[in-house]
């Protein structure tokens, strides 16, 4: 598929570049919409990124000409409630559910002028990281259709990588934005817990869920965060913290910054190709004027285990009646994880929460000494779909992402290299709570100093 718009491949078109063309008149909103829907028509049959595609007639071009996202096509993970549009959460339990109102962040997208292209496929109830869904089909990685996308925001990452939407919304409980972003070669941002409203989004864990965007560039992620962030008094976990101007200093660089790069036994569990890509990324930061120091944070292993326990236990609590009355309605891997979650004792859960409290404080101290932390987003490139053990992949792929759901810290995955097979590799950058502005500035500095973000799948 070689769909082009304004002389550029649709896979390469960012929100930022599209806005510039829309403002100068070299591109119309109608042309942009038609290009994305053509890509969906051509590619979704093989990639399976969408559960529901909105008819073009449902997406008349918005009159909000001066709005931040006017005319920009954006996909939404099928956990977000959308008024009058099927919202399945990737499970047959909600296969006929049509909400009567939008999730708060969908309202914010629409108010900013965005065009919602459809609802993206997800690992069932968001409890998994492969994108293999027994009810709605497997999502295929645009870089190699025989490989997984990662998950659970599988369709969102695939849709962005393949050019079916310029951006997409995902959710992240143990890595479900950053993992597919890493495996599909796009940008995935998980803001601080409480920064974006969760109201109107199907929960997996009330304590660990984070909404956020998947985009083709760091600047696009900053733009979307500007639209999505903000206090929602009706969301009990939303926090009334000031929202920064995320774009105002995004190009200011990292000269003089203190940058930590993960080392030690926990870091060594990554594939050598991944470790080497992150090591070279750290050298880029040094070249940009930052002071880079290796650090051992082996306590992150216990944090990841605590996050996994809480995710499964919280998921079992939310789906308690369905699990009790209709257990075979869930796919096998999800049912086993929910049953495991239901079997944990109150003591198990209390100890996990204690680990959460301790890890939050340790990271608070850590970021008094450092501006950002660099580490892999995923320990491996995208594995093959066939022969895939979903439970084993969940343990493996969440290794480096899950600790930062437990702590609630902002984290971003950005492309940082390619494997020997030509598959994307992702680096994760983490910063202190509520410092998304700093996080995005660091990610932007690396992105502009390298060319990894310019690579697109050969579809």
MOLIN-V227771 format. One record per residue. SS is DSSP state (H for helix, E for strand, - for the rest). OMEGA is omega in radians with two decimals (999 if undefined). Layout:
BEGIN
ss;omega
SS;OMEGA
SS;OMEGA
END
This chain:
BEGIN
ss;omega
-;-3.12
-;3.14
-;3.14
E;3.10
E;-3.09
-;-3.14
-;-3.10
E;3.04
E;-3.13
H;3.12
H;-3.10
H;-3.04
-;3.09
-;3.04
H;-3.10
H;-3.14
H;3.10
H;3.12
H;3.13
H;3.14
H;3.09
H;-3.11
H;3.13
H;3.13
-;3.10
-;3.10
-;3.09
-;3.11
H;3.12
H;3.11
H;-3.13
H;3.12
H;-3.10
H;3.13
H;3.13
H;3.14
H;3.04
H;3.10
H;3.10
H;-3.12
H;-3.08
H;-2.95
H;-3.07
H;3.09
H;-3.13
H;-3.12
H;3.11
-;-3.13
-;-3.04
E;2.92
E;3.12
E;3.03
E;3.13
-;3.12
-;-3.13
H;3.12
H;3.10
H;-3.05
-;3.07
-;-3.05
-;-3.08
-;3.07
-;-3.10
-;-2.95
-;-3.04
-;-3.14
-;-3.02
-;-3.07
-;-3.07
-;3.09
-;-3.07
-;3.11
E;-3.12
E;3.11
E;-3.06
E;3.09
E;-3.02
-;2.90
-;-3.11
E;3.10
-;-3.13
E;-3.04
-;3.08
-;-3.09
E;-3.13
E;3.12
-;-2.93
-;-2.97
-;3.11
-;-3.10
-;3.12
H;3.10
H;-3.14
H;-3.04
-;3.13
-;-3.05
-;3.09
E;-3.10
-;3.10
-;3.05
-;-3.11
-;2.88
-;-3.08
H;-3.08
H;3.03
H;3.04
H;-3.12
H;3.06
H;-3.10
H;3.12
H;3.10
-;3.06
-;-3.09
-;3.03
E;-3.14
E;-3.06
E;-3.13
E;-3.10
E;-2.99
E;-3.13
-;-3.09
-;2.93
-;-3.04
H;-3.09
H;3.13
H;-3.09
-;3.13
-;-3.03
-;-3.13
-;-3.02
-;3.06
-;-3.07
-;-3.08
-;-3.08
-;-3.05
-;3.05
-;-3.12
-;2.99
-;-3.08
E;-3.11
E;-3.14
-;3.13
-;3.12
E;-3.01
E;3.10
E;-3.04
E;3.14
E;3.05
-;-2.84
-;-3.10
-;0.19
-;3.13
-;-2.99
H;-3.11
H;3.14
H;3.13
H;-3.13
H;-3.13
H;3.13
H;-3.12
H;-3.07
H;3.12
-;3.10
-;2.99
-;-3.14
-;3.08
E;3.12
E;3.03
E;3.05
E;2.98
E;-2.99
E;3.13
-;3.07
-;-3.10
-;-2.91
-;2.90
-;-3.01
H;3.14
H;3.11
H;3.05
H;3.13
H;-3.06
H;-3.13
H;3.03
-;3.08
-;3.14
E;3.10
E;-3.06
E;2.96
E;-3.14
-;3.08
-;3.08
-;-3.12
-;-3.13
-;-3.14
-;-3.10
-;3.06
-;-3.04
-;-3.12
-;3.10
E;3.09
-;-3.14
-;2.84
-;3.05
-;3.11
-;-3.05
-;-2.97
-;-3.06
-;3.06
E;2.97
E;3.09
E;-3.08
E;2.90
E;-3.00
E;3.11
-;-3.14
-;3.11
H;3.14
H;3.07
H;3.12
H;3.10
H;3.13
H;3.14
H;3.10
H;3.11
H;3.14
H;-2.96
H;-3.02
-;3.05
-;-3.06
-;3.05
-;-3.04
-;3.13
-;3.04
-;-3.02
-;3.13
-;3.08
-;-3.08
-;-3.09
-;3.10
-;3.12
-;3.09
-;3.14
-;2.90
-;-2.98
-;-3.11
-;-2.95
-;-3.11
-;-3.01
-;-3.13
-;-3.01
-;3.05
-;-3.03
-;3.14
-;3.13
-;-3.13
-;3.06
E;-3.04
E;3.08
E;3.05
E;-3.02
E;3.03
E;3.14
-;-3.00
-;-3.14
-;3.14
H;-3.05
H;3.12
H;3.08
-;3.02
-;-3.11
H;3.11
H;3.12
H;3.14
H;-3.14
H;3.12
H;3.12
H;3.09
H;3.11
H;3.09
H;3.10
H;3.09
H;3.07
H;3.11
H;3.07
H;3.12
H;3.12
-;3.05
-;3.11
-;3.01
E;-3.03
E;-3.11
E;3.05
E;3.13
E;3.02
E;3.10
-;-3.02
-;3.07
-;3.09
H;3.10
H;3.13
H;3.10
H;3.12
H;3.12
H;3.12
H;3.11
H;3.13
H;3.14
H;-3.11
H;3.13
H;-3.11
H;-3.14
H;3.12
H;3.09
H;3.10
H;3.11
H;-3.12
H;-3.08
-;-3.02
H;-3.08
H;3.13
H;-3.13
H;-3.14
H;-2.99
H;-3.08
-;-3.06
H;-3.11
H;3.04
H;3.08
-;2.98
-;-3.00
H;-3.07
H;3.14
H;3.12
H;3.14
H;3.14
H;3.09
H;3.12
H;3.05
H;3.12
H;3.14
H;-3.09
H;-3.13
-;3.13
-;3.07
H;3.09
H;3.09
H;-3.08
H;3.13
H;3.11
H;3.09
H;3.11
H;3.08
H;3.05
H;3.10
H;-3.13
H;-3.13
H;-3.10
H;3.08
H;-3.12
H;3.13
H;3.13
H;3.06
H;3.08
H;-3.10
H;-3.07
H;2.90
H;-3.10
H;-3.07
-;3.08
-;-3.14
E;3.07
E;3.08
E;3.06
E;3.10
E;2.96
-;3.03
-;-3.09
-;-3.10
-;2.93
-;-3.08
-;3.08
-;3.12
E;3.07
-;-3.07
-;-3.13
-;-3.07
-;3.01
-;-3.01
H;-3.12
H;3.12
H;3.13
H;3.10
H;3.12
H;-3.04
H;-2.99
H;3.14
-;-3.01
-;-3.04
-;-3.10
-;-3.01
-;-3.13
H;-3.04
H;2.83
H;3.13
H;-3.12
-;-3.10
-;-3.07
-;3.09
-;-3.10
E;-3.12
E;3.01
E;3.10
E;3.12
E;-3.12
E;-3.14
E;3.09
E;3.10
-;3.11
-;3.09
-;3.12
-;-3.14
-;-3.12
E;3.01
E;-3.07
E;3.02
E;3.08
E;3.01
E;-3.10
E;3.08
-;-3.11
-;3.13
-;3.09
-;-3.13
-;3.10
H;3.14
H;3.11
H;3.14
H;-3.11
H;3.10
H;3.10
H;3.14
H;3.13
H;3.14
H;3.13
H;-3.10
H;-3.10
H;3.13
H;-3.09
-;-3.11
-;-3.06
H;-3.09
H;-3.12
H;-3.12
-;3.11
-;3.13
-;-3.14
-;-3.10
-;999
END
